[in-house]
Amino acid sequence: MRSLRVSAAVGAGLLLGGCTGTDSSVIDDGADAAPSVTTPAPGDATTRTVYQRDFSLSYKLEAVTATSDGVVIVLAQGLEWEAIPEATHVTAGQTIGSTQVDSQAREQLEGAEEGVRIAAAQLAALESEAGAVTAPASGPLTADEAGATIAVSGVDVTVELTGIQRLRLESMAIHGTASVETVVGQRDIACAALWVEDASDVDGAAGTLHCRLPATTQTVAGLRATLKLDSDVIEDALVVPDSALGMDDDGYTLTLMDDGDEEVVPVDVGPSDGVMRVILTDVPVGATVIPPDES
């Protein structure tokens, strides 16, 4: 399983995993599955200007409840345990270990001969994600080189993700709230943990997203539900239309208009909502951007 940067409490460690539940509903890309964003509307994107504003993603997806036998913590690709945690009983929120960038990933990224800026940004992202890993649930824990398993049964809210949904969700830290039917009526409940299971028997699905409900939630498997996913907010982010980005041998570029002259500026990029992309490099707010096909 690959990592998805989603968790109930975002920290340096990533909560990932799989579960034995199989009931889920396919979500098609459409109005309900598209992200709600705080960036300019698609119509504004045609101006191709550098904007500065808060950036976030928000999904609202149809889902179903399913039983699960455990939560698996899978280390993000490129990370490894500093020391494999010992088998023990853990409590939710307890630090179970710490991660670091593995030597092979570091060597590959530092030695990249093409896409040098992209490789450097990927290494920086891994270094920022490395650190303490906390238990998303209480129960017996066993660990190996790939991650750890907490053997605790429960009810999950599950969604079959399309490829583009998974790609976007992996780009930012995500928090989840499930709307489910309980013995006391419909309730909005924060996910105790979120993870993605790669394997799926649903055609066209790129993975199953699981939201573990707290043990105190009185519900059952097989009920329709709704899962709302919200990313962390990047405050005062620089954003440009995705269509404005160009490429050179080392990574992404922007072509800016400066006093009537075009200037190609190498840039590092962050997440995208499918219309607008976060720019991590310091570029002038309000600058006119010339798309690659027009420069």
C-alpha positions as CSV (number, residue, x, y, z in Angstrom):
1,M,0.0,0.0,0.0
2,R,1.1,3.5,-0.7
3,S,0.7,6.3,1.6
4,L,-2.1,8.8,1.6
5,R,-1.5,12.0,3.6
6,V,-4.7,11.7,5.5
7,S,-5.2,11.4,9.3
8,A,-7.4,12.4,12.1
9,A,-4.5,14.3,13.7
10,V,-1.9,15.4,11.2
11,G,1.7,15.3,12.4
12,A,5.0,14.3,10.9
13,G,3.9,10.7,10.7
14,L,1.3,9.6,8.2
15,L,-1.6,7.3,9.1
16,L,-2.1,4.7,6.5
17,G,-3.4,1.3,6.2
18,G,-5.8,-1.3,5.1
19,C,-8.7,-3.2,6.5
20,T,-10.6,-6.3,5.9
21,G,-14.0,-4.6,5.1
22,T,-15.1,-4.9,1.5
23,D,-18.5,-3.1,1.3
24,S,-18.2,0.2,-0.5
25,S,-19.8,2.3,-3.2
26,V,-18.1,3.5,-6.4
27,I,-17.9,7.3,-6.6
28,D,-17.8,8.8,-10.1
29,D,-16.1,12.1,-10.7
30,G,-18.9,14.6,-10.8
31,A,-20.5,17.4,-8.9
32,D,-20.7,15.5,-5.6
33,A,-17.1,14.1,-5.9
34,A,-15.4,17.2,-7.2
35,P,-13.3,19.2,-4.7
36,S,-14.7,22.4,-3.3
37,V,-11.8,24.9,-3.3
38,T,-10.9,28.3,-2.0
39,T,-9.1,29.3,-5.1
40,P,-10.4,31.3,-8.1
41,A,-13.3,29.8,-10.1
42,P,-12.5,28.1,-13.4
43,G,-13.6,31.2,-15.3
44,D,-11.1,33.3,-13.5
45,A,-8.3,30.9,-14.4
46,T,-8.3,32.2,-18.0
47,T,-6.7,35.5,-16.8
48,R,-3.5,33.6,-16.0
49,T,-2.5,35.8,-13.2
50,V,-0.5,35.0,-10.0
51,Y,-3.0,35.1,-7.1
52,Q,-2.4,35.1,-3.4
53,R,-5.2,33.6,-1.2
54,D,-5.9,30.7,1.1
55,F,-5.9,27.3,-0.6
56,S,-7.7,24.2,0.6
57,L,-9.6,21.2,-0.8
58,S,-12.9,19.8,0.3
59,Y,-14.6,16.7,-0.9
60,K,-18.1,15.3,-0.1
61,L,-18.4,11.7,-1.1
62,E,-21.1,9.1,-0.9
63,A,-20.1,6.1,1.2
64,V,-21.2,3.0,3.1
65,T,-20.4,1.5,6.4
66,A,-18.4,-1.7,6.6
67,T,-16.8,-3.9,9.4
68,S,-13.1,-4.0,9.8
69,D,-10.6,-6.1,11.8
70,G,-7.8,-3.6,12.2
71,V,-6.0,-0.5,11.2
72,V,-2.6,-0.7,9.4
73,I,0.0,2.0,9.5
74,V,2.0,1.9,6.3
75,L,5.0,4.1,6.0
76,A,5.0,6.6,3.2
77,Q,7.1,5.6,0.2
78,G,10.6,6.8,0.8
79,L,10.3,6.7,4.6
80,E,11.6,4.0,7.1
81,W,11.4,3.4,10.8
82,E,14.4,4.8,12.8
83,A,13.8,1.7,14.9
84,I,11.0,-0.9,14.3
85,P,8.5,-0.5,17.2
86,E,8.3,-3.4,19.6
87,A,5.1,-5.4,19.9
88,T,2.9,-4.0,22.6
89,H,-0.5,-2.7,23.5
90,V,-0.9,1.0,22.5
91,T,-3.4,3.7,23.3
92,A,-4.8,6.1,20.7
93,G,-2.6,9.1,20.4
94,Q,0.5,7.4,21.9
95,T,3.8,7.8,20.0
96,I,4.7,4.4,18.7
97,G,7.9,5.3,16.8
98,S,9.7,7.7,14.5
99,T,10.4,7.7,10.8
100,Q,13.2,9.0,8.6
101,V,14.0,9.3,4.9
102,D,15.4,5.9,3.8
103,S,18.9,5.9,2.4
104,Q,17.9,4.5,-1.0
105,A,15.2,7.2,-1.6
106,R,17.7,9.9,-0.5
107,E,20.4,8.6,-2.8
108,Q,18.0,8.5,-5.8
109,L,16.6,12.0,-5.3
110,E,19.9,13.6,-4.5
111,G,21.5,11.9,-7.5
112,A,18.8,12.8,-10.0
113,E,20.2,13.9,-13.4
114,E,16.8,15.0,-14.8
115,G,14.0,16.8,-13.0
116,V,16.5,18.1,-10.4
117,R,14.2,20.7,-8.9
118,I,11.3,18.2,-8.7
119,A,13.6,15.6,-7.0
120,A,14.8,18.3,-4.5
121,A,11.2,19.2,-3.7
122,Q,10.2,15.6,-3.2
123,L,13.2,15.1,-0.9
124,A,12.2,18.2,1.1
125,A,8.6,16.9,1.4
126,L,9.8,13.6,2.7
127,E,12.0,15.3,5.2
128,S,9.1,17.4,6.4
129,E,6.9,14.3,6.8
130,A,9.4,12.2,8.7
131,G,9.1,12.2,12.4
132,A,6.9,10.9,15.2
133,V,4.2,8.4,14.3
134,T,1.2,8.2,16.7
135,A,-1.3,5.4,17.1
136,P,-4.7,6.2,15.5
137,A,-6.4,3.6,17.7
138,S,-6.0,1.5,20.8
139,G,-5.1,-2.1,20.7
140,P,-2.3,-4.7,20.3
141,L,0.4,-3.4,17.9
142,T,2.8,-5.4,15.8
143,A,5.3,-3.8,13.4
144,D,7.7,-4.6,10.6
145,E,9.8,-2.7,8.1
146,A,6.7,-1.8,6.1
147,G,4.7,-0.3,8.9
148,A,2.5,-1.5,11.8
149,T,-0.8,-3.2,12.5
150,I,-3.2,-2.4,15.4
151,A,-5.6,-5.3,15.8
152,V,-8.8,-3.6,16.7
153,S,-12.2,-4.3,15.2
154,G,-14.7,-1.6,14.4
155,V,-17.0,0.0,11.8
156,D,-15.5,2.1,9.0
157,V,-17.1,4.4,6.5
158,T,-15.7,3.4,3.1
159,V,-15.5,5.0,-0.3
160,E,-14.1,3.7,-3.6
161,L,-11.8,6.3,-4.9
162,T,-11.1,7.1,-8.6
163,G,-7.5,7.6,-9.6
164,I,-7.8,11.4,-9.8
165,Q,-9.5,11.6,-6.4
166,R,-6.7,9.6,-4.8
167,L,-4.0,11.6,-6.5
168,R,-5.5,14.9,-5.2
169,L,-6.1,13.5,-1.7
170,E,-2.5,12.3,-1.5
171,S,-1.2,15.8,-2.1
172,M,-2.4,17.3,1.2
173,A,-3.1,16.4,4.8
174,I,-6.8,15.5,5.0
175,H,-9.3,15.3,7.9
176,G,-12.6,13.4,7.7
177,T,-16.1,13.7,9.1
178,A,-18.7,11.0,8.4
179,S,-22.4,11.6,8.4
180,V,-23.9,8.2,9.5
181,E,-27.2,6.8,10.8
182,T,-26.9,5.7,14.5
183,V,-29.3,4.5,17.1
184,V,-30.0,8.1,18.0
185,G,-30.4,9.3,14.5
186,Q,-28.1,10.9,11.8
187,R,-24.9,12.2,13.3
188,D,-21.7,13.9,12.0
189,I,-18.8,12.1,13.5
190,A,-15.0,12.9,13.2
191,C,-13.0,10.0,11.8
192,A,-10.7,8.5,14.4
193,A,-8.4,7.4,11.6
194,L,-8.2,7.6,7.8
195,W,-6.4,5.2,5.5
196,V,-6.4,3.8,2.0
197,E,-6.5,0.2,1.0
198,D,-5.0,-0.5,-2.4
199,A,-6.8,-3.7,-3.3
200,S,-10.3,-3.4,-4.5
201,D,-12.7,-5.7,-6.4
202,V,-14.7,-2.7,-7.8
203,D,-13.9,-2.0,-11.5
204,G,-12.3,1.4,-12.0
205,A,-11.5,2.0,-8.4
206,A,-8.0,3.1,-7.4
207,G,-8.3,2.2,-3.8
208,T,-10.7,2.1,-0.9
209,L,-10.7,5.0,1.6
210,H,-11.6,4.0,5.1
211,C,-12.8,6.3,7.9
212,R,-12.6,4.5,11.3
213,L,-15.5,5.5,13.5
214,P,-15.0,5.9,17.2
215,A,-15.8,2.8,19.3
216,T,-18.6,4.7,20.9
217,T,-20.5,5.1,17.6
218,Q,-23.6,2.9,17.7
219,T,-24.1,1.9,14.1
220,V,-23.8,-1.2,11.9
221,A,-22.3,-2.2,8.6
222,G,-24.2,-1.9,5.3
223,L,-25.7,1.6,5.8
224,R,-25.3,4.5,3.3
225,A,-23.3,7.4,4.6
226,T,-21.5,10.5,3.5
227,L,-17.9,11.3,4.1
228,K,-16.6,14.9,4.0
229,L,-12.9,15.4,3.6
230,D,-11.2,18.7,4.3
231,S,-7.5,19.5,3.8
232,D,-5.4,21.7,5.9
233,V,-5.5,25.3,4.7
234,I,-2.4,26.8,3.1
235,E,-2.8,30.5,4.1
236,D,-1.8,33.3,1.7
237,A,-0.7,30.7,-0.9
238,L,0.6,31.8,-4.3
239,V,-1.6,30.1,-7.0
240,V,-1.7,30.1,-10.8
241,P,-3.8,28.2,-13.3
242,D,-2.5,24.7,-14.0
243,S,-2.5,25.5,-17.7
244,A,0.0,28.3,-17.1
245,L,2.8,26.0,-16.0
246,G,5.6,25.0,-18.3
247,M,8.5,22.5,-18.0
248,D,12.2,22.5,-18.6
249,D,14.7,19.6,-18.1
250,D,14.8,20.2,-14.3
251,G,11.2,20.9,-13.4
252,Y,8.3,23.4,-13.6
253,T,8.5,26.9,-15.0
254,L,6.4,30.0,-15.2
255,T,6.7,32.5,-18.1
256,L,6.1,36.0,-16.6
257,M,5.5,39.2,-18.4
258,D,7.9,41.9,-17.1
259,D,7.7,45.4,-18.7
260,G,6.7,43.9,-22.0
261,D,9.4,41.1,-21.9
262,E,8.9,37.5,-21.1
263,E,10.9,36.0,-18.3
264,V,11.0,32.2,-17.7
265,V,11.2,31.5,-14.0
266,P,11.9,28.1,-12.5
267,V,9.4,27.2,-9.8
268,D,8.6,24.6,-7.2
269,V,4.9,23.6,-7.1
270,G,2.5,22.3,-4.4
271,P,-0.9,20.7,-4.6
272,S,-3.6,21.3,-7.2
273,D,-7.4,21.3,-7.1
274,G,-7.5,20.5,-10.8
275,V,-7.8,24.1,-11.9
276,M,-5.3,26.1,-9.8
277,R,-1.8,25.0,-8.5
278,V,0.1,26.3,-5.5
279,I,3.4,27.8,-6.3
280,L,6.1,27.4,-3.6
281,T,8.6,29.8,-5.2
282,D,8.4,33.5,-4.4
283,V,6.9,35.1,-7.6
284,P,5.2,38.6,-7.8
285,V,1.6,38.6,-6.8
286,G,-0.6,39.9,-9.7
287,A,2.0,39.2,-12.3
288,T,0.7,38.2,-15.8
289,V,1.6,34.6,-16.7
290,I,2.1,33.5,-20.3
291,P,0.9,29.9,-20.9
292,P,3.5,27.6,-22.6
293,D,1.5,27.4,-25.8
294,E,1.5,31.2,-26.1
295,S,5.0,32.1,-25.1
